[in-house]
């Protein structure tokens, strides 16, 4: 494995696995007892969530300019919209609950959920573009990675990082993304021979 391949795999796996670990500790409900941790947890991972947007681009970069741009734009749109969810339903709602203003948290939850849904759909579209392109260029060896990463994106869409399915989704994003990179590398090596 080349250094570039290793770094690409790490860039895909590390953020997703960090979110999986954090997801194990993420409270399932926001109440007075969990409010401070809920808020602080979302502040702590504020810079990690957007890194998932790089996954589709990392899988296809340098292979086709148009596909790389499409994957990059979809990843960027995910990052922009999903950050809205993290700020509103994570930091904002946790802060409101902690300040004793829990009646106002419904509004920020609703807005955050709408933004998070849009962002998660963009991430799903991005991984499907990356997976489909990798199947097209690398053959059948890319199908398992595409299925795994698509399952991860679907679980993220519905369960975010909540334990257990959201955590499993993050692991699937890591495993599927790395599998697609390795499938591409193997196909390129075979084409050179």
N, C-alpha and C positions, 0 to 999 in steps of 0.2 A: 504494500500500500504506500503510495506516495505521500509526502507531507501535505500536499494540497488536498488530497482525498481525505486524509485523517482530519485536517482542520475543518473541512466542509462537514464531515460527519459529526464532529464535536459541536460545530455551530448549530446543527440541527438538533442534536440530542441534549445538550446541556440545558438550554432554556426549558424544553419540554419536561425534562426530568426534575428540574428545580420546581416547576409548577406542580408536577405530580407529588413531590414530597410535601410542598406547602398545602396541596389539596387534601392530604391525609389529615391535616390539623385544622382545615377550614371548618368553622362552625356551620351546622346545617340550618340553623335558624338565628336570626338577629333579634336579640332581646337585651335587657339591661345587663345581664351577666356576660354576654358575649360581645357587647358593643365596642368596647375599647380594643379588644383583640381583633375584631372584624375590621375596624378602621385601620389599625396599625398594620395588619397583614396586607391590606390593599395598598397602603403607602409603600410598604416594603417591596412589593412585587410590581409596582407601577411601571418600572422600566423593563420588566421581564416579559409581560404580555405582548408588547409590540414586536419583540424579537421573533415570535411565531410567524409574523408576516414575511420574514426572509426565507422561510422553508421552501415555498414553491420556486422562488427565484434561485435559491442555491442548488436545487435539483436540476434546473434546466440552463443555468447561466453558461454563456459561451457556446451554446450549441446551435441556437437559432435566434437571431436578433428580435424578430417579431414575437416569438414565444417567450423569450426572456423578458421583453417589455410587458407583455400581457400578464405573465406571472408576477412581475415586479409591481405593476399597478394594482393587481388584485390583492397582493400582500400589503401594499401601502394602504389601500382602502380598508382592509381588515383592521390594520393597526390604528388608523384614525378613528373608526367607529367603535371598535372594541374598547379603546381607551376611555371613550365616553361612558361606557358601562362601568368600567373599573372606578372611574372618578365618582360617578353619581351613585350607583348602587353599592359600591364598596366603601369608598372614603366618605362620601356625603351622607349616605344612610347610616353608616356606623357612627359618624360624628353627631348626627341629629339624635339618634337613639341615646348615645352617651350623654348628650346635653339635656335629655329629658324631653325632647321634641319629637317623640316617636310618631305622632300623628302626621307630621310632615313627610315622613320617610316614604310613604306610599307614592307620592308624586315623583320623587327622585328614582324610586324603584322602577316605576312604569317607564319613565323616560330612558333610564339606563338599559332596561330590558329591550326596548325598541332599538336603541343604538347597537347593543350587543348582538341582537339577532341579525341586523344588517351586516355588521362586521363578521360574524361567524359564517354567514352565507358567502361573503367574499373569500374567506379563508377556504371554505369547502370548494368553491369554484377554482381557486388557485391550485389546490392540491390535485383536483381532477384534471386541470390543464397540464400540470407537471407530470402526473401519472400517465395520462393519455399520450403525451408527447414521448415519454420515456418508453412506453410500450411500442409506439410507432417506430422509434429509432433503435431500440435495444431488443425488441422481440418479446417473446412470451416470458422470459425470465423476470420481466418487470411487473407482471400481473400480481404476484403475491404482495409486493410492496405497495402497489396501487390500491389493492383491496384493504390492506392494513391501514394505510394512511387515510383512506376515505372513511373507514370505520372510526378512526381517531377524530377526524374533523366532524363527523356526524355526532359522536358522543360529546365533543366540545360544544357543538351547536345546541344540544339539548341539556347537557349537564355541567357545562363550564368546567371547573376543576373540582367540583364536589365529590367526595368519596362515596361510593367506590367507582361509579361509572365514569365520572369526570377524570379521576386519576388514571383509570384504564385508558381513557381517550388520549391523555397526554403521553402515556407509554406507547400507544399505537402510533401517534404522530412521530415519535422518536424512531421507533423500530421501522415503520413504513418509509419514512424519509431516508434513513440510512440505507435501507434495502434498495431503494430506487437509485441512490447514488452509486452503490456497489454494483447494481445491475448495469448501469450505464458504463461504469469503468470496465467491467468484464466484457461488455459488448465492444467497446473501443479497442481493448487489447486483442480480442479475437479478430477484429476487422484489420488490424495491423499485420497479423500473421499471414 
